[in-house]
Amino acid sequence: MAPPKLVIFDCDGVLVDTETLANRRLAQLICEAGLPITYEECRLRFCGRSLASVRDELKAAGTDVGDDFVGRWYRELPQTFGSGVEMIPHVEIFIEAVKAAGIAHCVASSARTEKMLMTLGQTGLLAHFRDVLFSASMVERGKPAPDLFLHAAGKMGFEPADCIVIEDSVPGTQAGIAAGMRVFSYHGDPHSDREGLARAGGILFDDMRNLAALVPLA
């Protein structure tokens, strides 16, 4: 396995621990719209997806969360993520190893840039990625389509075959594989869909301290 020329990180669940806060609030909003759903069901069903795709899927199934759903979510960002966001344990060890090897790196997330700026800023990780944040809002189709990862690779100046993706969700893993990239799928969270990640084609790992041993950096 050749060393990558570009490492593409997902944000939520890979760099920052936001999935608990986000999915608890998402479950509340969906329940308020008339569909009883648990936090655990939200984690399994919607993790890694863009809010617009969540809205559209719910509407197609008969639950209308409102056309302004995405806007309302982002207006709530300060309350939802204003405190308590932490980085994923030990992820900075791998980031520093990537930087020490002189390998390019960026973030490609289903979230809007404003959310990434908030959560990465709170954890101190923004300094590693300030000018290389790519959002699903920049492409026509979000994950599991490959558009976002292909967009990030193109903007960074690399071919897909020279890129690897670090993901934690099934849609994100599917997107990376569809883009023609190697995908390393993190399942350290107890709510991770390990079997789904394996079926999607991810190379599984459950501790960020082990990732440098899996990815050849030199």
Beta strands, then each sheet from edge to edge (+ up, - down):
strand 1: 6-9
strand 2: 16-17
strand 3: 86-87
strand 4: 104-109
strand 5: 133-135
strand 6: 163-167
strand 7: 182-186
strand 8: 203-205
sheet 1: 5+ 4+ 1+ 6+ 7+ 8+
sheet 2: 2+ 3-
end
